[in-house]
Amino acid sequence: MALSNRRMVFRAALAAVLISTIGLSACGRKGAPQPPPSAAAVEEPVTEDAVVLPPDS
């Protein structure tokens, strides 16, 4: 492969990488991902001496 062909292929590959990174940088939400609404960040500790009340009837 001639040197000029290699340069052309390298430039085309570099342009494709740069264009794809610019295009992908605009996708999606900005910032850190958030957990779903039902997911608890910290579980409540359960103590053994907890008082369990009967349901109101």
DAGI-V409519 format. One record per helix or strand of 2 or more residues. SS is the DSSP state (H for helix, E for strand). FROM is the first residue (numbers start at 1). TO is the last residue. If there is no record, write none. Layout:
BEGIN
SS_FROM_TO ; SS_FROM_TO
END
This chain:
BEGIN
H_3_25
END
